[in-house]
Amino acid sequence: MNPQAVWNKMLDAAESGDWNKAGEHAESLLAWMQRNGFPPIVIPDHPMNDDWNGVLATVACQFVITRQVELDSHDGQ
């Protein structure tokens, strides 16, 4: 897996409003990191170590998944 590519795809999907696709990427990236895969570089202009990148990527992925679930529950009403 290329976590940087998945991160970028997740951001692009969220920016375009495709929260289902963003959620798929977020789940994939979280699973990768939970299996001790290295995280993406979250803020390229401010290099940080893997611990920082991992925490920021995890929070962002959790946000995307939460957003996806919220929108799916509104669509089902």
Steps between C-alpha positions, in 0.01 A plus 500: 500500500608855436360690800587836345295424189206381712525811719496725195204312350312530830560876510399541136180300551409699813568828324274400212225391740526127427490393863434135417822478300685707762375261768623199305846654477494597868411146606773357279760740637398437863522124447846543346627706792343261755707222340811710575521652155666839484274805480481751217668838523208710615643852471777502237610856581570405862685168515412300811592154623281194449344536846365847419392402149333187635297689759390769255415247230303288748292797619434611143394149397268474799347835410441390140338173611278683750398750232419218259283324759319824587422571135390142438261517797350825366456344155311209655238724660 
